[in-house]
Amino acid sequence: MFDAKDRARIPAKFLFLICAVIGALCFIGIYGIRVLDFTNVGWLFDNDHDLRQHFIGWCRYRTDPWHFPIGLIDSLSYPQSMSVIYTDSIPAFAVLFKILSPILPGSFQYFGLFGLISFMLMGGFASLLLRRIVSNDIVCIIGSVFYVTAAPVIQRMYYHTALASQWIVVAALVLFVSDELILSDRRRVLYWGILGFVCVAVHSYFLPMVGMILAATAWVQIVRKRSWALVLWEFLVFCEAGILNLYVLGGFHGGTSPTGPGLGTFGSNLNTFINPQDIGHLLTELPVLQYFQYEGMAYLGAGILFLFLVTAVGMIFRTARGVPEEAFHSDAVYGRASLVLVIVSFLAAVLPTLSFNDKLIVTIPYPGFVEKVLGIFRSNGRLVWPAMYILMTAAIAFAAYTFRRYPYIAVTVVAASLLIQIADMAPTFGNKFRFYMDAHPISSMWDDEELRTFVQGNSRFEFLYTENDITLETGYFGYLSGMSQNNFYFARDIDNKVREDIRADLERMEKGDLEDGVVYVLRTEDYENNRRVMDAAPADRLERFDHVFMKKR
């Protein structure tokens, strides 16, 4: 552990509050204030389709009846039910605001508030992490901004919104560096349990990341001859809290397979720490092997890379003067555990398809059962984030330690590095601010008056194909019109069950049997391929947007 003596220090709670406020200011500086208007929903549509999925999932969950498990949505995959977990609608917020729904306006979104809270928590927990290993509180305050504006946070916010909550990883690192003198055993077990619960309440992909950090914490405790019972309790409570929340929210409901194809396709590139992709602008963007390697984006930023360089020069200069350098001088076990954690996190993200830039180095096949287990978290590139935050912490801590005898130099170096970091990402921040401060009127195919009139008075859309081309637009229109549907874009598909229902529909249609109150939707190509079946059904038809809409005549 670095030198972090408590000499005239800002109390931890006050430091947390200061950096949380800084996090809020950063959020407003990047995204503006219009996203904080609960009734402003247009920006959620004029955006990536994943963000529309999150919002529409919340809308349908809000109006569907309560069930147990409490996270079930009926109206997007009728007659099947799916959990709000699989619309990535931030389950904790979805449940809370469903409870409050009767007093909320009809047009309501919580994603702006969620982003603000995430930035505040990131600032707060980053300050606590740095406070444990850096003795200069000003460095801790300045350093917290690196975490708040971390490249993968900016990449994910209002894209894979829940995954921008990387403060969960930083909070786990706070527990990692908090020894028995800081936390009692009882509190330590409680906090790991809370983290397990929170992972699922926000996004289940945080479970393996926090699990890695818990394993590293256990190693430190075992080496330091702490109680094995404590280690077991931490693991049990963490796992039980996560599994219990999955059950309560319906994560095991409906027979949805927890695994998905594509392990390795969604991995990370060996260049991830130095590749700015579309976030940084001072360094040259590097190629990647395949498009989906954006999942493993963990760019440290030009400022952090500069910090490593300055620290290296400082250490060389001090060594030349005969001043000994000891990295983790007070407790080497934390250094070893951190190094192993970085390696494990990095390898989990870059394997099984190892690549540098656009060159494939090697593909290492996993045994079938291993691939099946790892397929639960097939976007394995995300698992690099613990390694990224440890490296970010190391850069700030090494700088503070290297210049510890000259605190003003340490502050100057870290502040200069932050200015470089901000300059690196400033064009991205500016683009986002302008976008989210603009007005975004909602428009869709359902603005077509004839199409709206055609479906008016019906209760359900029945898609006779499984692709997700107009299901998002239809999902929101159905929410406004009180119409359910049988197919939607979920994080884990239920295509096999949807196909079974479609086959049953086609068999009934071939017999001339159409349900009252149902609008059948086909793509034009599907309609032509099933023309004989379609002609057997006594239906009114309307062609729009390369689709055929049918209802009982």
C-alpha positions in Angstrom: 0.0 0.0 0.0 1.3 3.5 -0.8 1.9 6.1 1.9 -1.6 7.2 2.9 -1.1 8.5 6.5 -4.0 10.3 8.1 -2.3 13.6 8.9 -4.8 16.5 8.9 -6.9 14.8 6.3 -10.4 15.7 5.0 -12.8 13.3 6.6 -13.7 10.4 4.2 -17.5 11.3 4.2 -16.8 14.9 3.4 -14.3 13.9 0.7 -16.9 11.6 -0.8 -19.4 14.4 -0.9 -17.0 16.9 -2.5 -16.2 14.4 -5.3 -19.8 13.4 -5.7 -20.6 17.1 -6.4 -17.7 17.2 -8.8 -19.2 14.1 -10.5 -22.5 15.9 -10.8 -20.9 19.0 -12.4 -19.0 16.8 -14.9 -22.3 15.1 -15.8 -24.0 18.4 -16.5 -21.0 19.7 -18.3 -21.1 16.7 -20.7 -24.8 16.0 -21.0 -26.5 19.2 -20.0 -29.6 19.6 -18.0 -32.4 18.7 -20.4 -31.9 14.9 -19.8 -32.8 15.6 -16.2 -36.3 16.6 -17.3 -38.4 13.5 -16.4 -40.9 14.3 -19.2 -38.3 14.8 -21.9 -38.2 11.5 -23.8 -37.4 12.5 -27.4 -33.6 12.1 -26.9 -34.2 8.5 -26.0 -35.5 7.8 -29.5 -33.2 9.9 -31.5 -30.3 7.7 -30.4 -29.0 4.1 -30.5 -31.6 1.3 -30.7 -30.3 -0.1 -27.4 -31.3 3.0 -25.6 -34.8 2.8 -27.1 -35.0 -0.8 -25.9 -34.2 0.3 -22.4 -36.8 3.0 -22.4 -39.6 1.0 -24.0 -38.8 -1.9 -21.7 -39.5 0.5 -18.8 -42.7 1.8 -20.4 -44.2 -1.6 -20.9 -43.0 -2.8 -17.4 -44.6 0.2 -15.9 -48.1 -0.5 -17.3 -48.1 -4.3 -17.0 -49.7 -5.9 -14.0 -47.5 -6.9 -11.0 -46.4 -10.5 -10.9 -44.0 -12.6 -8.9 -41.2 -12.6 -9.8 -41.7 -8.9 -9.7 -39.7 -8.1 -12.8 -41.9 -9.7 -15.4 -43.2 -8.0 -18.5 -46.1 -9.6 -20.4 -46.9 -7.2 -23.2 -43.7 -7.4 -25.3 -43.5 -11.2 -25.8 -47.1 -12.3 -25.4 -48.0 -15.0 -24.4 -44.5 -15.4 -22.9 -43.2 -13.2 -20.1 -39.7 -11.8 -19.9 -37.9 -10.1 -17.1 -37.1 -6.4 -17.2 -33.5 -7.6 -16.7 -33.5 -8.5 -20.4 -34.5 -5.1 -21.6 -31.5 -3.6 -19.7 -33.9 -1.0 -18.2 -31.9 -0.8 -14.9 -34.1 -3.1 -12.8 -33.7 -1.2 -9.5 -35.0 2.1 -11.0 -37.7 0.2 -13.0 -39.1 -1.4 -9.9 -38.9 1.8 -7.8 -40.7 4.0 -10.4 -43.3 1.3 -11.2 -44.3 1.5 -7.5 -44.5 5.3 -7.9 -46.1 5.1 -11.3 -49.6 6.2 -10.2 -48.3 9.6 -9.3 -46.0 10.0 -12.2 -46.8 11.8 -15.5 -47.7 9.6 -18.5 -44.5 10.6 -20.3 -41.7 9.8 -17.8 -38.0 8.7 -18.0 -35.5 8.1 -15.3 -32.4 7.7 -17.4 -31.2 11.2 -17.0 -31.4 10.9 -13.2 -29.7 7.6 -13.3 -26.8 9.1 -15.3 -26.4 11.9 -12.8 -26.4 9.5 -9.8 -23.9 7.2 -11.5 -21.5 10.1 -12.1 -21.9 11.2 -8.5 -21.2 7.7 -7.1 -18.2 7.3 -9.4 -16.7 10.5 -8.0 -17.4 9.6 -4.4 -16.1 6.0 -4.6 -13.1 7.1 -6.6 -12.1 9.6 -3.9 -12.4 6.8 -1.2 -10.2 4.5 -3.3 -7.5 7.1 -3.8 -7.7 8.2 -0.2 -6.7 4.7 0.9 -3.4 4.9 -1.1 -2.6 8.6 -1.6 -1.8 10.9 1.3 -2.6 14.1 -0.6 -6.3 14.9 -0.5 -6.0 17.5 -3.3 -4.6 14.7 -5.5 -7.6 12.5 -4.5 -10.0 15.2 -5.5 -8.4 16.0 -8.8 -7.8 12.3 -9.4 -11.5 11.4 -9.0 -12.3 13.3 -12.2 -10.3 10.7 -14.2 -12.7 8.0 -13.1 -15.8 10.1 -13.6 -14.8 10.8 -17.2 -13.3 7.4 -17.9 -13.5 6.5 -21.6 -15.7 3.4 -21.1 -18.1 5.4 -18.9 -18.5 8.0 -21.6 -18.8 5.3 -24.3 -21.6 3.4 -22.4 -23.7 6.3 -21.0 -26.9 6.5 -23.0 -25.9 3.5 -25.2 -25.6 0.6 -22.8 -26.7 2.9 -20.1 -26.6 0.5 -17.1 -23.0 -0.5 -18.0 -21.9 3.1 -17.4 -22.4 2.3 -13.6 -18.7 1.4 -13.4 -18.7 2.9 -9.9 -19.7 -0.6 -8.9 -16.2 -1.8 -9.9 -14.6 1.1 -8.1 -16.6 0.4 -5.0 -15.4 -3.2 -5.0 -11.8 -1.9 -5.3 -12.5 0.2 -2.2 -13.4 -2.9 -0.3 -10.3 -4.6 -1.8 -7.9 -2.0 -0.3 -9.8 -1.6 3.0 -8.2 -3.9 5.6 -9.4 -5.0 9.0 -8.3 -1.7 10.5 -10.8 0.1 8.3 -13.7 -2.3 8.2 -15.0 -4.8 10.8 -15.6 -8.3 9.5 -19.3 -7.9 9.9 -19.4 -4.8 7.8 -17.1 -6.3 5.2 -19.5 -9.3 4.7 -22.5 -6.9 4.6 -20.9 -4.7 2.0 -20.0 -7.6 -0.3 -23.6 -8.8 0.0 -24.9 -5.3 -0.9 -22.6 -5.2 -3.9 -23.9 -8.6 -5.1 -27.4 -7.3 -4.9 -26.6 -4.1 -6.6 -24.8 -5.8 -9.5 -28.0 -7.5 -10.5 -30.2 -4.5 -9.7 -28.2 -2.5 -12.2 -26.6 -4.9 -14.7 -25.6 -8.6 -14.2 -22.4 -8.2 -16.1 -20.9 -6.5 -13.0 -21.1 -9.8 -11.2 -18.0 -11.4 -12.7 -16.1 -8.2 -12.4 -16.8 -7.7 -8.7 -16.3 -11.5 -8.3 -12.8 -11.2 -9.6 -12.1 -8.4 -7.1 -13.6 -10.4 -4.3 -11.4 -13.3 -5.2 -8.3 -11.0 -5.0 -9.5 -9.7 -1.7 -9.9 -13.3 -0.4 -6.3 -14.1 -1.5 -5.0 -11.1 0.5 -6.9 -12.1 3.5 -5.7 -15.7 3.3 -2.0 -14.6 2.9 -2.4 -12.3 5.9 -3.8 -15.3 7.8 -7.3 -13.9 8.3 -10.1 -16.3 9.1 -11.2 -18.8 6.4 -14.7 -18.4 7.8 -14.6 -14.7 6.9 -13.6 -15.5 3.3 -16.3 -18.1 2.9 -18.9 -15.8 4.4 -18.0 -13.1 1.9 -18.3 -15.4 -1.1 -21.6 -16.9 0.2 -23.3 -13.6 1.0 -22.1 -12.1 -2.3 -23.4 -15.0 -4.4 -26.6 -15.5 -2.4 -27.5 -11.8 -2.7 -26.9 -11.8 -6.5 -28.8 -15.1 -7.0 -31.7 -14.0 -4.8 -32.1 -10.7 -6.7 -32.0 -12.6 -10.0 -34.8 -14.8 -8.8 -36.9 -12.0 -7.4 -36.5 -10.0 -10.7 -37.4 -13.0 -12.8 -34.0 -13.7 -14.3 -34.7 -17.4 -14.2 -38.2 -17.2 -15.5 -39.5 -18.3 -18.9 -36.8 -20.8 -19.8 -34.5 -18.2 -21.3 -31.1 -19.6 -21.9 -28.5 -17.7 -19.8 -25.8 -18.3 -22.4 -25.5 -16.7 -25.8 -23.3 -17.3 -28.9 -20.3 -15.2 -29.9 -17.8 -15.7 -27.0 -14.6 -14.0 -28.4 -16.4 -12.0 -31.0 -17.3 -9.5 -28.3 -13.8 -9.6 -26.7 -11.1 -6.9 -26.2 -8.1 -6.1 -28.3 -4.5 -6.1 -26.9 -4.3 -2.4 -27.8 -7.3 -1.5 -25.7 -5.5 0.6 -23.1 -4.0 2.9 -25.7 -6.7 2.9 -28.4 -8.9 6.0 -28.2 -11.4 4.6 -30.6 -14.0 7.3 -31.0 -13.6 8.8 -27.5 -10.1 10.3 -27.4 -8.7 12.6 -30.0 -5.0 13.4 -29.1 -3.7 9.9 -30.0 -4.2 8.1 -33.3 -7.1 5.7 -33.4 -5.9 2.1 -33.9 -7.6 -0.6 -36.0 -9.3 -3.6 -34.3 -9.8 -7.1 -35.6 -13.6 -6.8 -35.7 -16.3 -4.2 -35.1 -17.6 -5.8 -31.9 -14.3 -5.3 -30.1 -15.7 -2.0 -29.0 -17.2 -4.1 -26.2 -13.7 -4.3 -24.6 -12.9 -0.6 -24.9 -10.7 0.4 -21.9 -8.8 3.4 -23.2 -6.8 4.9 -20.3 -6.7 8.4 -21.8 -3.8 10.6 -22.9 -3.6 12.1 -19.4 -3.2 8.8 -17.6 -0.6 7.7 -20.1 1.2 11.0 -19.6 1.1 10.3 -15.8 2.8 6.9 -16.3 5.5 8.6 -18.4 6.2 11.4 -15.9 6.3 8.9 -13.1 8.7 6.7 -14.9 11.0 9.7 -15.6 10.7 10.7 -11.9 11.6 7.3 -10.7 14.6 7.1 -13.0 15.8 10.5 -11.9 15.4 9.6 -8.2 17.2 6.3 -8.7 20.1 8.0 -10.4 20.4 10.2 -7.3 20.5 7.1 -5.1 17.0 7.5 -3.7 15.5 4.0 -3.4 12.1 3.4 -4.9 9.6 0.9 -3.3 6.3 0.7 -5.0 4.0 -0.9 -2.5 6.4 -0.4 0.4 4.0 -0.9 3.3 2.3 -4.1 2.2 3.6 -6.0 -0.8 0.7 -8.5 -0.8 -1.6 -5.9 -2.2 0.8 -5.2 -5.0 1.0 -8.9 -6.0 -2.8 -9.3 -5.7 -3.3 -6.2 -7.8 -0.9 -7.4 -10.5 -2.6 -10.8 -10.6 -6.0 -9.2 -10.8 -4.9 -7.0 -13.7 -3.6 -10.1 -15.5 -6.8 -12.2 -14.9 -9.1 -9.4 -15.9 -7.1 -8.6 -19.0 -6.9 -12.3 -20.1 -10.6 -12.8 -19.5 -11.3 -9.9 -21.8 -8.9 -10.7 -24.7 -9.2 -14.4 -24.9 -10.1 -16.8 -26.6 -9.4 -14.7 -29.8 -6.1 -12.9 -29.2 -5.6 -10.0 -31.5 -3.5 -6.8 -31.8 -4.8 -4.1 -34.0 -6.4 -5.8 -37.0 -4.1 -8.8 -36.8 -5.3 -12.2 -35.4 -2.5 -13.7 -33.3 -4.1 -16.9 -32.1 -7.5 -18.4 -31.2 -7.4 -20.6 -28.2 -10.5 -23.0 -28.1 -12.1 -23.5 -24.8 -13.5 -26.9 -23.8 -17.2 -27.1 -24.5 -18.4 -26.9 -20.9 -16.0 -23.9 -20.2 -17.3 -22.1 -23.3 -20.9 -22.8 -22.2 -20.3 -21.3 -18.7 -18.4 -18.3 -20.1 -21.1 -17.8 -22.7 -23.3 -16.5 -19.8 -21.1 -13.4 -20.1 -20.3 -13.6 -23.8 -19.4 -9.9 -24.1 -16.3 -10.8 -22.3 -14.4 -7.7 -23.4 -16.2 -5.8 -20.6 -14.3 -7.8 -18.1 -11.2 -5.7 -18.8 -12.6 -2.8 -16.7 -11.2 -4.0 -13.3 -7.7 -4.0 -14.9 -8.3 -0.6 -16.4 -9.3 1.0 -13.1 -6.4 -0.6 -11.2 -4.0 0.8 -13.8 -5.6 4.2 -13.6 -5.3 4.1 -9.8 -1.7 3.0 -10.1 -0.8 5.9 -12.4 -2.2 8.5 -9.9 -0.8 6.7 -6.9 2.7 6.3 -8.4 2.8 10.0 -9.3 1.7 11.0 -5.8 4.3 8.7 -4.2 7.1 9.7 -6.5 6.6 13.4 -5.7 5.5 12.8 -2.1 8.2 15.0 -0.6 7.0 17.9 -2.8 3.2 17.8 -2.6 2.8 20.9 -4.8 4.6 19.1 -7.6 2.4 16.1 -7.1 -0.7 18.2 -7.4 0.7 20.1 -10.4 1.6 16.9 -12.2 -1.8 15.3 -11.6 -3.7 18.5 -12.5 -1.7 18.9 -15.7 -2.4 15.3 -16.6 -6.1 15.9 -16.0 -6.0 18.9 -18.3 -4.5 16.6 -21.0 -7.1 14.0 -20.3 -9.9 16.5 -20.7 -8.3 18.0 -23.9 -8.1 14.5 -25.3 -11.8 13.9 -24.8 -13.1 17.5 -25.1 -14.4 17.1 -28.7 -16.5 14.1 -27.6 -17.8 16.0 -24.6 -18.8 18.9 -26.8 -20.6 16.7 -29.3 -22.6 15.0 -26.5 -23.5 18.3 -24.9 -24.8 19.8 -28.1 -26.8 16.6 -28.9 -28.4 16.2 -25.5 -29.2 19.9 -25.2 -31.0 19.9 -28.5 -34.8 19.2 -28.9 -35.6 15.8 -30.2 -39.2 15.5 -31.5 -40.4 11.8 -31.7 -41.2 10.6 -35.2 -41.8 7.0 -36.4 -43.6 4.9 -39.0 -46.7 5.2 -36.8 -47.1 8.8 -37.8 -48.7 7.4 -41.0 -52.4 8.2 -40.5 -53.7 5.4 -42.6 -51.6 2.8 -40.7 -52.8 4.2 -37.4 -56.4 4.1 -38.5 -55.9 0.5 -39.7 -54.7 -0.8 -36.3 -57.0 1.4 -34.2 -59.2 -0.5 -31.8 -57.1 -3.7 -31.8 -55.4 -5.2 -28.7 -52.3 -7.0 -30.0 -49.6 -7.1 -32.7 -48.7 -10.6 -33.9 -45.3 -10.6 -35.7 -45.1 -13.6 -38.0 -41.3 -13.4 -38.1 -38.6 -13.2 -35.4 -36.3 -10.3 -36.6 -36.4 -7.0 -34.7 -36.8 -4.5 -37.5 -39.9 -2.5 -36.4 -40.5 -4.1 -33.0 -39.1 -1.1 -31.1 -41.2 1.5 -32.9 -44.2 -0.8 -32.5 -43.4 -1.4 -28.9 -43.7 2.3 -28.0 -46.8 2.8 -30.2 -48.3 -0.2 -28.5 -47.5 1.3 -25.1 -49.4 4.5 -26.1 -52.3 2.6 -27.7 -52.7 -0.2 -25.1 -51.6 -3.0 -27.6 -49.3 -5.9 -26.7 -47.0 -7.8 -29.1 -45.4 -11.2 -29.4 -41.9 -10.2 -30.4 -39.3 -7.7 -29.1 -35.6 -7.0 -28.9 -34.3 -8.6 -25.7 -30.8 -9.0 -24.4 -31.5 -12.8 -24.4 -33.8 -13.9 -27.2 -36.7 -16.4 -27.0 -36.8 -16.9 -30.7 -37.6 -20.6 -30.4 -40.7 -20.0 -28.4 -41.8 -17.1 -30.7 -41.3 -19.5 -33.7 -43.6 -22.1 -32.1 -46.3 -19.4 -31.6 -45.8 -18.3 -35.2 -46.2 -21.8 -36.5 -49.4 -22.1 -34.6 -50.6 -18.8 -36.0 -49.8 -19.9 -39.6 -51.7 -23.2 -39.1 -54.8 -21.3 -37.9 -54.5 -18.9 -40.8 -54.3 -21.7 -43.3 -57.7 -22.9 -41.9 -59.1 -19.3 -42.3 -59.0 -18.7 -38.6 -57.9 -15.2 -37.5 -58.2 -13.9 -34.0 -60.3 -10.8 -33.2 -58.4 -7.8 -32.1 -55.1 -9.0 -33.5 -53.0 -7.2 -36.2 -50.7 -9.6 -38.0 -47.5 -8.2 -39.2 -45.3 -9.7 -42.0 -42.4 -8.4 -44.1 -43.4 -8.2 -47.7 -41.0 -11.1 -48.5 -42.6 -13.3 -45.8 -46.0 -12.4 -47.2 -45.0 -13.5 -50.7 -43.3 -16.7 -49.4 -46.5 -17.6 -47.6 -49.0 -16.3 -50.2 -51.1 -19.5 -50.2 -51.5 -19.4 -46.4 -52.2 -15.6 -46.5 -54.9 -15.9 -49.2 -56.7 -18.5 -47.2 -57.3 -16.0 -44.4 -60.2 -13.7 -44.7 -58.3 -10.5 -43.8 -58.1 -6.8 -44.5 -54.6 -5.9 -45.7 -52.5 -2.8 -45.8 -49.0 -2.5 -47.2 -46.7 0.0 -45.6 -42.9 0.4 -45.1 -42.1 -3.0 -46.8 -44.5 -4.7 -44.4 -48.0 -6.2 -44.8 -50.5 -5.6 -41.9 -53.4 -7.9 -41.7 -56.5 -8.1 -39.4 -59.7 -10.1 -39.4 -62.2 -8.9 -41.9 
